[in-house]
Structures are given as structure tokens and as C-alpha cells.
Amino acid sequence: MSERQVRLVVTSREVSISAEPEGEVLRYTGICVVHVEDGRPVEQTWVPLGATPGFADDEALIATWRAALQWRQACA
């Protein structure tokens, strides 16, 4: 039987907002929910967080976290 873990990682992403090689880059913060099986990441979901996280941000993270925990328990 495989060993499953779920990890939360606070990270940021960058998106180029210009076609130019040296163009502007927008950086924003989020939480990556990583599914790990037998020590290897097998899936990840990135949940963006606003500058002032609100109810919708909380609900999105809770739903993603809950689904990840159910995935983990399916192996137990």
C-alpha cells in the first residue's frame, strides 16, 4: 500500500503582462496544495490569495484542502 501525504506550501507565481522579453511581470501569492504519494508529488492545486483574503478565498482553500484530505484517506 502506498503512503500518501498532503502538503500546503505558500508560494508566489509570476505572470508576464507584456510580450516584450524584458516586460512587466505580475507576482501574486497563493497556497499550493500538493498531493504526495510514496515521496513523489503527483498532483498540485494552486489557490490564489488576494491582497486582503476574504470569505471566497477561505472557502476555496477549505474546499481544496478537504478534497486533498479525502484523497489521502482513500489510501488508508
PyMOL Python script that loads the backbone (N, CA, C, O; Angstrom):
from pymol import cmd

cmd.read_pdbstr("""\
ATOM      1  N   MET A   1       0.845  -1.176   0.000  1.00  0.00           N
ATOM      2  CA  MET A   1       0.000   0.000   0.000  1.00  0.00           C
ATOM      3  C   MET A   1       0.892   1.242   0.000  1.00  0.00           C
ATOM      4  O   MET A   1       1.910   1.289   0.691  1.00  0.00           O
ATOM      5  N   SER A   2       0.501   2.230  -0.773  1.00  0.00           N
ATOM      6  CA  SER A   2       1.319   3.436  -0.881  1.00  0.00           C
ATOM      7  C   SER A   2       1.073   4.385   0.293  1.00  0.00           C
ATOM      8  O   SER A   2       0.037   4.333   0.956  1.00  0.00           O
ATOM      9  N   GLU A   3       2.050   5.242   0.523  1.00  0.00           N
ATOM     10  CA  GLU A   3       1.939   6.257   1.569  1.00  0.00           C
ATOM     11  C   GLU A   3       1.581   7.579   0.914  1.00  0.00           C
ATOM     12  O   GLU A   3       2.272   8.038   0.005  1.00  0.00           O
ATOM     13  N   ARG A   4       0.499   8.190   1.380  1.00  0.00           N
ATOM     14  CA  ARG A   4       0.052   9.460   0.821  1.00  0.00           C
ATOM     15  C   ARG A   4       0.160  10.570   1.855  1.00  0.00           C
ATOM     16  O   ARG A   4      -0.127  10.374   3.036  1.00  0.00           O
ATOM     17  N   GLN A   5       0.581  11.737   1.386  1.00  0.00           N
ATOM     18  CA  GLN A   5       0.662  12.936   2.216  1.00  0.00           C
ATOM     19  C   GLN A   5       0.038  14.095   1.454  1.00  0.00           C
ATOM     20  O   GLN A   5      -0.074  14.074   0.229  1.00  0.00           O
ATOM     21  N   VAL A   6      -0.361  15.096   2.208  1.00  0.00           N
ATOM     22  CA  VAL A   6      -0.842  16.341   1.614  1.00  0.00           C
ATOM     23  C   VAL A   6      -0.017  17.458   2.239  1.00  0.00           C
ATOM     24  O   VAL A   6       0.140  17.521   3.458  1.00  0.00           O
ATOM     25  N   ARG A   7       0.501  18.329   1.402  1.00  0.00           N
ATOM     26  CA  ARG A   7       1.331  19.433   1.890  1.00  0.00           C
ATOM     27  C   ARG A   7       0.743  20.767   1.427  1.00  0.00           C
ATOM     28  O   ARG A   7       0.226  20.890   0.316  1.00  0.00           O
ATOM     29  N   LEU A   8       0.836  21.748   2.301  1.00  0.00           N
ATOM     30  CA  LEU A   8       0.473  23.121   1.951  1.00  0.00           C
ATOM     31  C   LEU A   8       1.756  23.921   1.837  1.00  0.00           C
ATOM     32  O   LEU A   8       2.591  23.895   2.742  1.00  0.00           O
ATOM     33  N   VAL A   9       1.917  24.632   0.730  1.00  0.00           N
ATOM     34  CA  VAL A   9       3.121  25.422   0.508  1.00  0.00           C
ATOM     35  C   VAL A   9       2.698  26.827   0.095  1.00  0.00           C
ATOM     36  O   VAL A   9       2.012  27.001  -0.913  1.00  0.00           O
ATOM     37  N   VAL A  10       3.105  27.828   0.869  1.00  0.00           N
ATOM     38  CA  VAL A  10       2.838  29.215   0.495  1.00  0.00           C
ATOM     39  C   VAL A  10       3.883  29.600  -0.538  1.00  0.00           C
ATOM     40  O   VAL A  10       5.082  29.444  -0.310  1.00  0.00           O
ATOM     41  N   THR A  11       3.424  30.103  -1.670  1.00  0.00           N
ATOM     42  CA  THR A  11       4.330  30.413  -2.767  1.00  0.00           C
ATOM     43  C   THR A  11       3.788  31.594  -3.565  1.00  0.00           C
ATOM     44  O   THR A  11       2.685  32.077  -3.309  1.00  0.00           O
ATOM     45  N   SER A  12       4.562  32.042  -4.519  1.00  0.00           N
ATOM     46  CA  SER A  12       4.077  33.099  -5.408  1.00  0.00           C
ATOM     47  C   SER A  12       4.262  32.650  -6.850  1.00  0.00           C
ATOM     48  O   SER A  12       5.109  31.812  -7.158  1.00  0.00           O
ATOM     49  N   ARG A  13       3.467  33.215  -7.702  1.00  0.00           N
ATOM     50  CA  ARG A  13       3.557  32.927  -9.136  1.00  0.00           C
ATOM     51  C   ARG A  13       3.819  34.224  -9.872  1.00  0.00           C
ATOM     52  O   ARG A  13       3.482  35.309  -9.399  1.00  0.00           O
ATOM     53  N   GLU A  14       4.420  34.093 -11.025  1.00  0.00           N
ATOM     54  CA  GLU A  14       4.714  35.256 -11.856  1.00  0.00           C
ATOM     55  C   GLU A  14       4.041  35.083 -13.211  1.00  0.00           C
ATOM     56  O   GLU A  14       4.050  34.000 -13.797  1.00  0.00           O
ATOM     57  N   VAL A  15       3.462  36.167 -13.690  1.00  0.00           N
ATOM     58  CA  VAL A  15       2.817  36.171 -14.994  1.00  0.00           C
ATOM     59  C   VAL A  15       3.334  37.383 -15.763  1.00  0.00           C
ATOM     60  O   VAL A  15       3.298  38.507 -15.264  1.00  0.00           O
ATOM     61  N   SER A  16       3.807  37.147 -16.965  1.00  0.00           N
ATOM     62  CA  SER A  16       4.269  38.251 -17.803  1.00  0.00           C
ATOM     63  C   SER A  16       3.046  38.959 -18.367  1.00  0.00           C
ATOM     64  O   SER A  16       2.151  38.322 -18.924  1.00  0.00           O
ATOM     65  N   ILE A  17       3.013  40.277 -18.219  1.00  0.00           N
ATOM     66  CA  ILE A  17       1.880  41.039 -18.728  1.00  0.00           C
ATOM     67  C   ILE A  17       2.283  41.848 -19.960  1.00  0.00           C
ATOM     68  O   ILE A  17       1.608  42.801 -20.347  1.00  0.00           O
ATOM     69  N   SER A  18       3.399  41.445 -20.563  1.00  0.00           N
ATOM     70  CA  SER A  18       3.894  42.120 -21.751  1.00  0.00           C
ATOM     71  C   SER A  18       4.507  41.077 -22.672  1.00  0.00           C
ATOM     72  O   SER A  18       5.057  40.076 -22.212  1.00  0.00           O
ATOM     73  N   ALA A  19       4.410  41.314 -23.965  1.00  0.00           N
ATOM     74  CA  ALA A  19       5.010  40.393 -24.936  1.00  0.00           C
ATOM     75  C   ALA A  19       6.518  40.595 -25.042  1.00  0.00           C
ATOM     76  O   ALA A  19       7.225  39.761 -25.608  1.00  0.00           O
ATOM     77  N   GLU A  20       6.999  41.693 -24.501  1.00  0.00           N
ATOM     78  CA  GLU A  20       8.423  42.003 -24.554  1.00  0.00           C
ATOM     79  C   GLU A  20       9.213  41.078 -23.625  1.00  0.00           C
ATOM     80  O   GLU A  20       8.731  40.742 -22.543  1.00  0.00           O
ATOM     81  N   PRO A  21      10.415  40.663 -24.027  1.00  0.00           N
ATOM     82  CA  PRO A  21      11.242  39.804 -23.160  1.00  0.00           C
ATOM     83  C   PRO A  21      11.549  40.434 -21.808  1.00  0.00           C
ATOM     84  O   PRO A  21      11.639  39.733 -20.800  1.00  0.00           O
ATOM     85  N   GLU A  22      11.707  41.735 -21.783  1.00  0.00           N
ATOM     86  CA  GLU A  22      12.018  42.441 -20.536  1.00  0.00           C
ATOM     87  C   GLU A  22      10.779  43.178 -20.011  1.00  0.00           C
ATOM     88  O   GLU A  22      10.902  44.171 -19.295  1.00  0.00           O
ATOM     89  N   GLY A  23       9.602  42.691 -20.367  1.00  0.00           N
ATOM     90  CA  GLY A  23       8.360  43.358 -19.991  1.00  0.00           C
ATOM     91  C   GLY A  23       8.016  43.209 -18.522  1.00  0.00           C
ATOM     92  O   GLY A  23       8.733  42.568 -17.754  1.00  0.00           O
ATOM     93  N   GLU A  24       6.907  43.814 -18.156  1.00  0.00           N
ATOM     94  CA  GLU A  24       6.460  43.784 -16.762  1.00  0.00           C
ATOM     95  C   GLU A  24       6.008  42.385 -16.354  1.00  0.00           C
ATOM     96  O   GLU A  24       5.468  41.622 -17.156  1.00  0.00           O
ATOM     97  N   VAL A  25       6.242  42.080 -15.101  1.00  0.00           N
ATOM     98  CA  VAL A  25       5.839  40.803 -14.536  1.00  0.00           C
ATOM     99  C   VAL A  25       4.964  41.079 -13.323  1.00  0.00           C
ATOM    100  O   VAL A  25       5.302  41.898 -12.468  1.00  0.00           O
ATOM    101  N   LEU A  26       3.843  40.388 -13.264  1.00  0.00           N
ATOM    102  CA  LEU A  26       2.936  40.495 -12.126  1.00  0.00           C
ATOM    103  C   LEU A  26       3.181  39.297 -11.219  1.00  0.00           C
ATOM    104  O   LEU A  26       3.142  38.154 -11.674  1.00  0.00           O
ATOM    105  N   ARG A  27       3.430  39.551  -9.950  1.00  0.00           N
ATOM    106  CA  ARG A  27       3.697  38.487  -8.990  1.00  0.00           C
ATOM    107  C   ARG A  27       2.570  38.474  -7.959  1.00  0.00           C
ATOM    108  O   ARG A  27       2.217  39.516  -7.408  1.00  0.00           O
ATOM    109  N   TYR A  28       2.006  37.290  -7.699  1.00  0.00           N
ATOM    110  CA  TYR A  28       0.960  37.206  -6.706  1.00  0.00           C
ATOM    111  C   TYR A  28       1.100  35.943  -5.870  1.00  0.00           C
ATOM    112  O   TYR A  28       1.647  34.936  -6.319  1.00  0.00           O
ATOM    113  N   THR A  29       0.597  36.019  -4.653  1.00  0.00           N
ATOM    114  CA  THR A  29       0.770  34.967  -3.652  1.00  0.00           C
ATOM    115  C   THR A  29      -0.399  33.995  -3.657  1.00  0.00           C
ATOM    116  O   THR A  29      -1.534  34.351  -3.974  1.00  0.00           O
ATOM    117  N   GLY A  30      -0.086  32.765  -3.298  1.00  0.00           N
ATOM    118  CA  GLY A  30      -1.116  31.746  -3.183  1.00  0.00           C
ATOM    119  C   GLY A  30      -0.615  30.590  -2.348  1.00  0.00           C
ATOM    120  O   GLY A  30       0.506  30.603  -1.838  1.00  0.00           O
ATOM    121  N   ILE A  31      -1.469  29.591  -2.219  1.00  0.00           N
ATOM    122  CA  ILE A  31      -1.121  28.378  -1.478  1.00  0.00           C
ATOM    123  C   ILE A  31      -1.242  27.204  -2.436  1.00  0.00           C
ATOM    124  O   ILE A  31      -2.269  27.018  -3.089  1.00  0.00           O
ATOM    125  N   CYS A  32      -0.191  26.428  -2.508  1.00  0.00           N
ATOM    126  CA  CYS A  32      -0.181  25.239  -3.355  1.00  0.00           C
ATOM    127  C   CYS A  32      -0.477  24.029  -2.466  1.00  0.00           C
ATOM    128  O   CYS A  32       0.228  23.779  -1.489  1.00  0.00           O
ATOM    129  N   VAL A  33      -1.519  23.288  -2.814  1.00  0.00           N
ATOM    130  CA  VAL A  33      -1.874  22.055  -2.101  1.00  0.00           C
ATOM    131  C   VAL A  33      -1.289  20.919  -2.931  1.00  0.00           C
ATOM    132  O   VAL A  33      -1.723  20.677  -4.057  1.00  0.00           O
ATOM    133  N   VAL A  34      -0.295  20.221  -2.366  1.00  0.00           N
ATOM    134  CA  VAL A  34       0.448  19.200  -3.101  1.00  0.00           C
ATOM    135  C   VAL A  34       0.065  17.811  -2.591  1.00  0.00           C
ATOM    136  O   VAL A  34       0.117  17.542  -1.390  1.00  0.00           O
ATOM    137  N   HIS A  35      -0.317  16.940  -3.511  1.00  0.00           N
ATOM    138  CA  HIS A  35      -0.587  15.537  -3.192  1.00  0.00           C
ATOM    139  C   HIS A  35       0.718  14.775  -3.408  1.00  0.00           C
ATOM    140  O   HIS A  35       1.299  14.825  -4.492  1.00  0.00           O
ATOM    141  N   VAL A  36       1.171  14.075  -2.383  1.00  0.00           N
ATOM    142  CA  VAL A  36       2.439  13.344  -2.448  1.00  0.00           C
ATOM    143  C   VAL A  36       2.150  11.863  -2.209  1.00  0.00           C
ATOM    144  O   VAL A  36       1.514  11.491  -1.223  1.00  0.00           O
ATOM    145  N   GLU A  37       2.627  11.029  -3.126  1.00  0.00           N
ATOM    146  CA  GLU A  37       2.443   9.588  -2.990  1.00  0.00           C
ATOM    147  C   GLU A  37       3.809   8.917  -3.064  1.00  0.00           C
ATOM    148  O   GLU A  37       4.549   9.090  -4.032  1.00  0.00           O
ATOM    149  N   ASP A  38       4.127   8.155  -2.033  1.00  0.00           N
ATOM    150  CA  ASP A  38       5.417   7.475  -1.929  1.00  0.00           C
ATOM    151  C   ASP A  38       6.586   8.452  -2.117  1.00  0.00           C
ATOM    152  O   ASP A  38       7.576   8.139  -2.778  1.00  0.00           O
ATOM    153  N   GLY A  39       6.445   9.634  -1.523  1.00  0.00           N
ATOM    154  CA  GLY A  39       7.515  10.625  -1.543  1.00  0.00           C
ATOM    155  C   GLY A  39       7.603  11.472  -2.801  1.00  0.00           C
ATOM    156  O   GLY A  39       8.473  12.339  -2.894  1.00  0.00           O
ATOM    157  N   ARG A  40       6.715  11.240  -3.780  1.00  0.00           N
ATOM    158  CA  ARG A  40       6.762  11.995  -5.033  1.00  0.00           C
ATOM    159  C   ARG A  40       5.492  12.818  -5.215  1.00  0.00           C
ATOM    160  O   ARG A  40       4.395  12.293  -5.024  1.00  0.00           O
ATOM    161  N   PRO A  41       5.610  14.078  -5.575  1.00  0.00           N
ATOM    162  CA  PRO A  41       4.413  14.872  -5.870  1.00  0.00           C
ATOM    163  C   PRO A  41       3.692  14.286  -7.086  1.00  0.00           C
ATOM    164  O   PRO A  41       4.318  14.034  -8.116  1.00  0.00           O
ATOM    165  N   VAL A  42       2.391  14.071  -6.971  1.00  0.00           N
ATOM    166  CA  VAL A  42       1.622  13.502  -8.081  1.00  0.00           C
ATOM    167  C   VAL A  42       0.543  14.450  -8.587  1.00  0.00           C
ATOM    168  O   VAL A  42       0.007  14.259  -9.679  1.00  0.00           O
ATOM    169  N   GLU A  43       0.225  15.465  -7.801  1.00  0.00           N
ATOM    170  CA  GLU A  43      -0.788  16.427  -8.211  1.00  0.00           C
ATOM    171  C   GLU A  43      -0.621  17.679  -7.365  1.00  0.00           C
ATOM    172  O   GLU A  43      -0.157  17.619  -6.227  1.00  0.00           O
ATOM    173  N   GLN A  44      -1.003  18.805  -7.933  1.00  0.00           N
ATOM    174  CA  GLN A  44      -0.993  20.029  -7.131  1.00  0.00           C
ATOM    175  C   GLN A  44      -2.093  20.958  -7.618  1.00  0.00           C
ATOM    176  O   GLN A  44      -2.433  21.002  -8.800  1.00  0.00           O
ATOM    177  N   THR A  45      -2.632  21.693  -6.662  1.00  0.00           N
ATOM    178  CA  THR A  45      -3.653  22.690  -6.955  1.00  0.00           C
ATOM    179  C   THR A  45      -3.197  23.996  -6.329  1.00  0.00           C
ATOM    180  O   THR A  45      -2.857  24.052  -5.147  1.00  0.00           O
ATOM    181  N   TRP A  46      -3.196  25.028  -7.129  1.00  0.00           N
ATOM    182  CA  TRP A  46      -2.761  26.332  -6.646  1.00  0.00           C
ATOM    183  C   TRP A  46      -3.986  27.191  -6.379  1.00  0.00           C
ATOM    184  O   TRP A  46      -4.826  27.371  -7.260  1.00  0.00           O
ATOM    185  N   VAL A  47      -4.089  27.723  -5.165  1.00  0.00           N
ATOM    186  CA  VAL A  47      -5.207  28.569  -4.769  1.00  0.00           C
ATOM    187  C   VAL A  47      -4.669  29.977  -4.550  1.00  0.00           C
ATOM    188  O   VAL A  47      -3.916  30.205  -3.603  1.00  0.00           O
ATOM    189  N   PRO A  48      -5.044  30.935  -5.415  1.00  0.00           N
ATOM    190  CA  PRO A  48      -4.548  32.301  -5.241  1.00  0.00           C
ATOM    191  C   PRO A  48      -5.175  32.971  -4.031  1.00  0.00           C
ATOM    192  O   PRO A  48      -6.313  32.681  -3.661  1.00  0.00           O
ATOM    193  N   LEU A  49      -4.423  33.863  -3.428  1.00  0.00           N
ATOM    194  CA  LEU A  49      -4.927  34.647  -2.297  1.00  0.00           C
ATOM    195  C   LEU A  49      -4.868  36.121  -2.665  1.00  0.00           C
ATOM    196  O   LEU A  49      -3.857  36.601  -3.178  1.00  0.00           O
ATOM    197  N   GLY A  50      -5.929  36.818  -2.407  1.00  0.00           N
ATOM    198  CA  GLY A  50      -5.948  38.257  -2.670  1.00  0.00           C
ATOM    199  C   GLY A  50      -5.083  38.996  -1.664  1.00  0.00           C
ATOM    200  O   GLY A  50      -4.602  38.418  -0.690  1.00  0.00           O
ATOM    201  N   ALA A  51      -4.896  40.284  -1.917  1.00  0.00           N
ATOM    202  CA  ALA A  51      -4.110  41.117  -1.005  1.00  0.00           C
ATOM    203  C   ALA A  51      -4.734  41.143   0.381  1.00  0.00           C
ATOM    204  O   ALA A  51      -4.031  41.184   1.390  1.00  0.00           O
ATOM    205  N   THR A  52      -6.041  41.120   0.419  1.00  0.00           N
ATOM    206  CA  THR A  52      -6.786  41.037   1.682  1.00  0.00           C
ATOM    207  C   THR A  52      -7.752  39.869   1.547  1.00  0.00           C
ATOM    208  O   THR A  52      -8.903  40.058   1.152  1.00  0.00           O
ATOM    209  N   PRO A  53      -7.289  38.653   1.875  1.00  0.00           N
ATOM    210  CA  PRO A  53      -8.114  37.463   1.683  1.00  0.00           C
ATOM    211  C   PRO A  53      -9.483  37.614   2.351  1.00  0.00           C
ATOM    212  O   PRO A  53      -9.603  38.106   3.473  1.00  0.00           O
ATOM    213  N   GLY A  54     -10.484  37.185   1.636  1.00  0.00           N
ATOM    214  CA  GLY A  54     -11.849  37.275   2.148  1.00  0.00           C
ATOM    215  C   GLY A  54     -12.504  35.914   2.237  1.00  0.00           C
ATOM    216  O   GLY A  54     -11.842  34.879   2.155  1.00  0.00           O
ATOM    217  N   PHE A  55     -13.800  35.931   2.404  1.00  0.00           N
ATOM    218  CA  PHE A  55     -14.582  34.711   2.569  1.00  0.00           C
ATOM    219  C   PHE A  55     -14.399  33.759   1.387  1.00  0.00           C
ATOM    220  O   PHE A  55     -14.226  32.556   1.585  1.00  0.00           O
ATOM    221  N   ALA A  56     -14.437  34.282   0.162  1.00  0.00           N
ATOM    222  CA  ALA A  56     -14.296  33.436  -1.027  1.00  0.00           C
ATOM    223  C   ALA A  56     -12.928  32.755  -1.060  1.00  0.00           C
ATOM    224  O   ALA A  56     -12.828  31.584  -1.428  1.00  0.00           O
ATOM    225  N   ASP A  57     -11.874  33.479  -0.678  1.00  0.00           N
ATOM    226  CA  ASP A  57     -10.535  32.885  -0.621  1.00  0.00           C
ATOM    227  C   ASP A  57     -10.494  31.748   0.400  1.00  0.00           C
ATOM    228  O   ASP A  57      -9.942  30.680   0.133  1.00  0.00           O
ATOM    229  N   ASP A  58     -11.082  31.991   1.566  1.00  0.00           N
ATOM    230  CA  ASP A  58     -11.122  30.974   2.619  1.00  0.00           C
ATOM    231  C   ASP A  58     -11.870  29.734   2.150  1.00  0.00           C
ATOM    232  O   ASP A  58     -11.404  28.612   2.348  1.00  0.00           O
ATOM    233  N   GLU A  59     -13.022  29.931   1.532  1.00  0.00           N
ATOM    234  CA  GLU A  59     -13.837  28.806   1.077  1.00  0.00           C
ATOM    235  C   GLU A  59     -13.136  28.002  -0.011  1.00  0.00           C
ATOM    236  O   GLU A  59     -13.235  26.775  -0.026  1.00  0.00           O
ATOM    237  N   ALA A  60     -12.428  28.670  -0.923  1.00  0.00           N
ATOM    238  CA  ALA A  60     -11.696  27.967  -1.974  1.00  0.00           C
ATOM    239  C   ALA A  60     -10.587  27.105  -1.378  1.00  0.00           C
ATOM    240  O   ALA A  60     -10.392  25.963  -1.795  1.00  0.00           O
ATOM    241  N   LEU A  61      -9.862  27.650  -0.403  1.00  0.00           N
ATOM    242  CA  LEU A  61      -8.789  26.892   0.229  1.00  0.00           C
ATOM    243  C   LEU A  61      -9.346  25.715   1.025  1.00  0.00           C
ATOM    244  O   LEU A  61      -8.800  24.613   0.965  1.00  0.00           O
ATOM    245  N   ILE A  62     -10.422  25.937   1.764  1.00  0.00           N
ATOM    246  CA  ILE A  62     -11.024  24.859   2.558  1.00  0.00           C
ATOM    247  C   ILE A  62     -11.508  23.732   1.654  1.00  0.00           C
ATOM    248  O   ILE A  62     -11.297  22.561   1.969  1.00  0.00           O
ATOM    249  N   ALA A  63     -12.146  24.060   0.545  1.00  0.00           N
ATOM    250  CA  ALA A  63     -12.648  23.032  -0.377  1.00  0.00           C
ATOM    251  C   ALA A  63     -11.500  22.223  -0.980  1.00  0.00           C
ATOM    252  O   ALA A  63     -11.594  21.002  -1.104  1.00  0.00           O
ATOM    253  N   THR A  64     -10.424  22.902  -1.352  1.00  0.00           N
ATOM    254  CA  THR A  64      -9.263  22.218  -1.927  1.00  0.00           C
ATOM    255  C   THR A  64      -8.578  21.341  -0.889  1.00  0.00           C
ATOM    256  O   THR A  64      -8.188  20.212  -1.185  1.00  0.00           O
ATOM    257  N   TRP A  65      -8.434  21.856   0.315  1.00  0.00           N
ATOM    258  CA  TRP A  65      -7.811  21.110   1.417  1.00  0.00           C
ATOM    259  C   TRP A  65      -8.642  19.873   1.762  1.00  0.00           C
ATOM    260  O   TRP A  65      -8.094  18.791   1.972  1.00  0.00           O
ATOM    261  N   ARG A  66      -9.963  20.038   1.820  1.00  0.00           N
ATOM    262  CA  ARG A  66     -10.860  18.916   2.135  1.00  0.00           C
ATOM    263  C   ARG A  66     -10.742  17.811   1.081  1.00  0.00           C
ATOM    264  O   ARG A  66     -10.649  16.633   1.427  1.00  0.00           O
ATOM    265  N   ALA A  67     -10.746  18.182  -0.191  1.00  0.00           N
ATOM    266  CA  ALA A  67     -10.607  17.204  -1.260  1.00  0.00           C
ATOM    267  C   ALA A  67      -9.264  16.475  -1.157  1.00  0.00           C
ATOM    268  O   ALA A  67      -9.193  15.269  -1.391  1.00  0.00           O
ATOM    269  N   ALA A  68      -8.210  17.198  -0.810  1.00  0.00           N
ATOM    270  CA  ALA A  68      -6.888  16.581  -0.665  1.00  0.00           C
ATOM    271  C   ALA A  68      -6.870  15.595   0.490  1.00  0.00           C
ATOM    272  O   ALA A  68      -6.281  14.520   0.376  1.00  0.00           O
ATOM    273  N   LEU A  69      -7.503  15.944   1.595  1.00  0.00           N
ATOM    274  CA  LEU A  69      -7.553  15.028   2.744  1.00  0.00           C
ATOM    275  C   LEU A  69      -8.371  13.786   2.417  1.00  0.00           C
ATOM    276  O   LEU A  69      -8.035  12.692   2.870  1.00  0.00           O
ATOM    277  N   GLN A  70      -9.438  13.938   1.638  1.00  0.00           N
ATOM    278  CA  GLN A  70     -10.219  12.768   1.219  1.00  0.00           C
ATOM    279  C   GLN A  70      -9.375  11.864   0.314  1.00  0.00           C
ATOM    280  O   GLN A  70      -9.443  10.640   0.423  1.00  0.00           O
ATOM    281  N   TRP A  71      -8.586  12.459  -0.571  1.00  0.00           N
ATOM    282  CA  TRP A  71      -7.688  11.689  -1.422  1.00  0.00           C
ATOM    283  C   TRP A  71      -6.708  10.890  -0.566  1.00  0.00           C
ATOM    284  O   TRP A  71      -6.449   9.717  -0.838  1.00  0.00           O
ATOM    285  N   ARG A  72      -6.164  11.535   0.474  1.00  0.00           N
ATOM    286  CA  ARG A  72      -5.218  10.878   1.367  1.00  0.00           C
ATOM    287  C   ARG A  72      -5.867   9.711   2.093  1.00  0.00           C
ATOM    288  O   ARG A  72      -5.278   8.635   2.199  1.00  0.00           O
ATOM    289  N   GLN A  73      -7.084   9.922   2.593  1.00  0.00           N
ATOM    290  CA  GLN A  73      -7.787   8.879   3.344  1.00  0.00           C
ATOM    291  C   GLN A  73      -8.212   7.702   2.464  1.00  0.00           C
ATOM    292  O   GLN A  73      -8.371   6.590   2.967  1.00  0.00           O
ATOM    293  N   ALA A  74      -8.395   7.925   1.179  1.00  0.00           N
ATOM    294  CA  ALA A  74      -8.816   6.847   0.273  1.00  0.00           C
ATOM    295  C   ALA A  74      -7.784   5.726   0.217  1.00  0.00           C
ATOM    296  O   ALA A  74      -8.102   4.597  -0.157  1.00  0.00           O
ATOM    297  N   CYS A  75      -6.572   6.036   0.585  1.00  0.00           N
ATOM    298  CA  CYS A  75      -5.494   5.053   0.553  1.00  0.00           C
ATOM    299  C   CYS A  75      -5.420   4.272   1.876  1.00  0.00           C
ATOM    300  O   CYS A  75      -4.908   3.153   1.905  1.00  0.00           O
ATOM    301  N   ALA A  76      -5.923   4.853   2.952  1.00  0.00           N
ATOM    302  CA  ALA A  76      -5.773   4.254   4.281  1.00  0.00           C
ATOM    303  C   ALA A  76      -6.619   3.018   4.480  1.00  0.00           C
ATOM    304  O   ALA A  76      -6.588   2.415   5.553  1.00  0.00           O
TER     305      ALA A  76
END
""", "prot")
cmd.dss("prot")
cmd.show_as("cartoon", "prot")
cmd.util.cbc("prot")
cmd.orient("prot")
